Amino acid sequence: MTGHTTARQRLTAELLDALRTDGGVRVVTGEPGCGRTTFLDHAARLFRGGPVRHVRADGVRELDEALRTAGPLLVCVDDADLWDAPSRAALARTAARIRETAVRTTLLLTVANHRPPPPELADLPVLRLGPLAPGDAALLIRERADSAVDPAVREELITAAEGNPALLLALVRRLSPDQLGGRRALPRPPADGEVLADVAGDRLPGDPRGLLLTTAAAARATGEEEADAALVLRAAHAAANAPLPDLLTRGEGRLRFRSALMARAVYATASSEDRRAAHLALAEAATGQEDLLPLLHGAWAVSAPAPAVAASLAAAATDPSSPAPPALRRRALTRAADLTPDEAERARRHLAAAEQALLAGHAADALRLLDRARGRSTPAAVRGGAELLRGAVLLADGPVEDARESFLLAADLLPPPAAARATLGAADAAWSAGDPTACLSALAPTHTPRTLPLAEACVRVPKQPGSCDAPTCRCGRSCGTLPTNPPPDGDPSSDHRDGMRAVLLARFDLAATPLRRVVENGLHGTDPDHLLRSAAAALMLGDVTSARRAGARALAAARTSGSVALEPRALEYLAYAELRAGRHQLARTHAEEGLRAAERAGQRNTAAHHHAVLALAASIEGEADLVAEHAEEALRTARRHGLAQAATLAHWAAARADLGAGRPREAAQRLGPLVRPGARRGHFAVWMLAVPCFVEAAASAGRPQHAAALVEDFALWAACGADPQAPSQLLRCRALLAGPDTADELYLSALDRHDDTVGDFERARTELLYGKWLRRRRRLREARTRLEEARLGFERCGAPLWAQQAAAELRAGGAAPSPAPAASSGAGDLARLTPQQLRIARYVAAGATNREVALSLSVSTRTVDYHLRNVFATLGLRSRVELVRLVEQEEKTGARL
């Protein structure tokens, strides 16, 4: 595909890179139509190491001849599962020889996954081709369609194809230019039995016992890939130990099709009478289970509008006492809406289904259901609820300005309790966008309390740290009005609104009481949404202990209730709280898990925040390539969706990496626009956190005058108590800019304040800067003590580049660094690796492939391959087997120590 690198092409290139250190063999598999042959063609075009040989069916002799070729070679075997058993056995022996020896041959073979894998090839490493990404599917439509395609039609085709390239092309081919252009209606459903059977080819077997159709019907009703084996077997009147058709596989009491396309084809090609009969049989077999399942199968057994069936199903799906997960509730409510003749009631059920789809982590489905909730007779409350939900979807995965407008429209349409949620959502969107004026506007009280202009209020109220003196604040925040009467007790949304507004106006004295109520109210309950608000309020207060507790409880509550969409947000608050507390390794752990959860749920904005946290953690660990990778990923989404907060954090991470690598001038140049007043200043809630880095960079670069004014602003921030690290950081900043008569005392005071907070990194930075200051004044004995403390502190928190700075300062002062403590000496050769290299080495030693390591660490496969090559070079290893032995040996040594 010219002019565009697709995810499938990137996967091919990463695989070829990985195979250099990963055994040289891979079995490429996937469902019919997934593009296995095209994948081999991509590999052949991208391979640059030497010749490419395509070995056809029963080509054992041809394969042996190819392997005698000198130099690097790529051998491609398509449809190896169609070879006869002796030929497959010979192929397996050849693959084993390639994996076990230093032969410079790469072998790629493809097999279909809709039937059991050939036993001869079962032990070879597998790469399963997943569905096309939406962007790649859109590109394929653009390249293959003969006429212009309407955007709405394109999205519907992408949804109907479910990422299968062959099915997508078949759908495009069956449509006329008028249908592609949106001028004529599409066939319903777009992917019917005829199209699916065409893509499946001759792979659909007979189904005399009805097991295939019953399994497909069970999966169709619930939207899951698996079905309860006992339920299916009862419905099909089959014995529990009955042999299964080749298309099915059984495990842990569940039945599933080996191929999702084949499941769709089996269901779609069956007659409507047979499908209804299968659902009726499942409804009868499900009697005695939870009420929703038999009702759902019963609803799939009717075809015409059925108000009574729809009402019963909707009531069961919205029953709060039901244990049904959100995904199943969504399927039930959607089916109830399809059977509802009344337009207004149908819209309500589509809205309720969209809410459950979002909770289940299916944002795209939620948006499609919201579109169905529109109609001339749709009540205002339903339209408002739809905009409220649309705003929530866009806040997690879309332009946040659009999210704010949806929330504001919802606030105009909804009654007061729900309108308050909408205004808070609008404020959250404006906060993400870094727009304090819009945030304050959204938070403006809807009632008319007795208010004072802020400038006047600051005169009448006793001065508090961080309060504003004039309409234009030195802290850069906009001024406005604050209510002087307290909000009613027990109103979390009102408390959060008033506390957030006070924070934006730098009135932390007025923010503490309402935000503290939000924290306590949330922690006393189990509602995930309230717990997330509690975590957010705690972070605004600087109470990182409560923030961590609320985030952890929100995560547990989201998992218990099956609310997949809330997991990434809970992990985001946990990661930020750990960063604020100085526990960057725990922050990295939560962010890696949160990134995977956000990607599964389709939440690109939340993923961008996790990338930013990972960039910040990597900037401490000194992994420059990881900082660059995660920062760029965060910025890619931040630029497209207007995420000023994530962008500021990403730029700060890059600057801190420069500072750790001993490049203060570059760090100061990166941070200057973020922290100094002006149009390019970073996010209003984040730029203050980066000030200590800028002060250090400016002072180290010989330009302390650029930082003097910012230190006074930072003093206001430190006095607010919103950041536990800020008081000690402020003293360190003052010491960096102070004269020799006062710097000594300031450094000592900063170290005293560090004793009040956890986290080795910030204390080690102060020790390092103090040690540098002492060395320049020839107080070498004191300098060595401080620098050695700094080095050990950096080593404890996994910051090797910073530790190297401290060691270099020790050598410059005429002292060699002390040997590592005994607990670290047991690491042997592995101690020479960076933290990221060590993590990758241990994953690989445990048997993980490069792709599995990449998924675990939330990085690209190319990054894993790059680190693994460096691991081999650093340790003098030639194979993964040698790495496994080394890791096992040194872990045993460490255990003995």
Stockholm file with secondary structure:
# STOCKHOLM 1.0

chainA/1-897         MTGHTTARQRLTAELLDALRTDGGVRVVTGEPGCGRTTFLDHAARLFRGGPVRHVRADGVRELDEALRTAGPLLVCVDDADLWDAPSRAALARTAARIRETAVRTTLLLTVANHRPPPPELADLPVLRLGPLAPGDAALLIRERADSAVDPAVREELITAAEGNPALLLALVRRLSPDQLGGRRALPRPPADGEVLADVAGDRLPGDPRGLLLTTAAAARATGEEEADAALVLRAAHAAANAPLPDLLTRGEGRLRFRSALMARAVYATASSEDRRAAHLALAEAATGQEDLLPLLHGAWAVSAPAPAVAASLAAAATDPSSPAPPALRRRALTRAADLTPDEAERARRHLAAAEQALLAGHAADALRLLDRARGRSTPAAVRGGAELLRGAVLLADGPVEDARESFLLAADLLPPPAAARATLGAADAAWSAGDPTACLSALAPTHTPRTLPLAEACVRVPKQPGSCDAPTCRCGRSCGTLPTNPPPDGDPSSDHRDGMRAVLLARFDLAATPLRRVVENGLHGTDPDHLLRSAAAALMLGDVTSARRAGARALAAARTSGSVALEPRALEYLAYAELRAGRHQLARTHAEEGLRAAERAGQRNTAAHHHAVLALAASIEGEADLVAEHAEEALRTARRHGLAQAATLAHWAAARADLGAGRPREAAQRLGPLVRPGARRGHFAVWMLAVPCFVEAAASAGRPQHAAALVEDFALWAACGADPQAPSQLLRCRALLAGPDTADELYLSALDRHDDTVGDFERARTELLYGKWLRRRRRLREARTRLEEARLGFERCGAPLWAQQAAAELRAGGAAPSPAPAASSGAGDLARLTPQQLRIARYVAAGATNREVALSLSVSTRTVDYHLRNVFATLGLRSRVELVRLVEQEEKTGARL
#=GR chainA/1-897 SS CTTCCCHHHHHHHHHHHHHTTTTSEEEEEESTTSCHHHHHHHHHHHCCSSCEEEECTTCHHHHHHHHTSSSCEEEEESCGGGSCHHHHHHHHHHHHHHHHSCCCEEEEEEEESSSCCCGGGTTSCEEECCCCCHHHHHHHHHHHCSSCCCHHHHHHHHHHHTTCHHHHHHHHHHSCHHHHTTSSCCCSSSSCHHHHHHHHTTCCCCCTTSHHHHHHHHHHHHTCSEEEHHHHHHHTTCCTTCCCCTTEEEETTEEEESCHHHHHHHHHHSCHHHHHHHHHHHHHHTTTSCTHHHHHHHHHTCCSCCHHHHHHHHHHHTCTTCCCCHHHHHHHHHHHHHTCCCHHHHHHHHHHHHHHHHHTTCHHHHHHHHHHTCCTTCCHHHHHHHHHHHHHHHHHSSCHHHHHHHHHHHHHHSCHHHHHHHHHHHHHHHHHHTCHHHHHHHHSCSSCCCEEEHHHHHHHSCCCTTCCSSSBCTTCCBCCEEESSCCCTTCHHHHHHHHHHHHHTTCHHHHHHHHHHHHHHHHTSCCHHHHHHHHHHHHHHTCHHHHHHHHHHHHHHHHHHTCGGGHHHHHHHHHHHHHHTTCHHHHHHHHHHHHHHHHHTTCHHHHHHHHHHHHHHHHHHTCHHHHHHHHHHHHHHHHHHTCHHHHHHHHHHHHHHHHHTTCHHHHHHHHHHHHSSSTTCCCTTTHHHHHHHHHHHHHHTTCGGGTHHHHHHHHHHHHTTSCTTHHHHHHHHHHHHSCHHHHHHHHHHHHHHHTTSCCHHHHHHHHHHHHHHHHHTTCHHHHHHHHHHHHHHHHHTTCHHHHHHHHHHHHHTTCCCCCCCHHHHTTGGGGGSCHHHHHHHHHHHTTCCHHHHHHHHTSCHHHHHHHHHHHHHHHTCCSHHHHHHHHHHHHHHHHHC
#=GC SS_cons         CTTCCCHHHHHHHHHHHHHTTTTSEEEEEESTTSCHHHHHHHHHHHCCSSCEEEECTTCHHHHHHHHTSSSCEEEEESCGGGSCHHHHHHHHHHHHHHHHSCCCEEEEEEEESSSCCCGGGTTSCEEECCCCCHHHHHHHHHHHCSSCCCHHHHHHHHHHHTTCHHHHHHHHHHSCHHHHTTSSCCCSSSSCHHHHHHHHTTCCCCCTTSHHHHHHHHHHHHTCSEEEHHHHHHHTTCCTTCCCCTTEEEETTEEEESCHHHHHHHHHHSCHHHHHHHHHHHHHHTTTSCTHHHHHHHHHTCCSCCHHHHHHHHHHHTCTTCCCCHHHHHHHHHHHHHTCCCHHHHHHHHHHHHHHHHHTTCHHHHHHHHHHTCCTTCCHHHHHHHHHHHHHHHHHSSCHHHHHHHHHHHHHHSCHHHHHHHHHHHHHHHHHHTCHHHHHHHHSCSSCCCEEEHHHHHHHSCCCTTCCSSSBCTTCCBCCEEESSCCCTTCHHHHHHHHHHHHHTTCHHHHHHHHHHHHHHHHTSCCHHHHHHHHHHHHHHTCHHHHHHHHHHHHHHHHHHTCGGGHHHHHHHHHHHHHHTTCHHHHHHHHHHHHHHHHHTTCHHHHHHHHHHHHHHHHHHTCHHHHHHHHHHHHHHHHHHTCHHHHHHHHHHHHHHHHHTTCHHHHHHHHHHHHSSSTTCCCTTTHHHHHHHHHHHHHHTTCGGGTHHHHHHHHHHHHTTSCTTHHHHHHHHHHHHSCHHHHHHHHHHHHHHHTTSCCHHHHHHHHHHHHHHHHHTTCHHHHHHHHHHHHHHHHHTTCHHHHHHHHHHHHHTTCCCCCCCHHHHTTGGGGGSCHHHHHHHHHHHTTCCHHHHHHHHTSCHHHHHHHHHHHHHHHTCCSHHHHHHHHHHHHHHHHHC
//
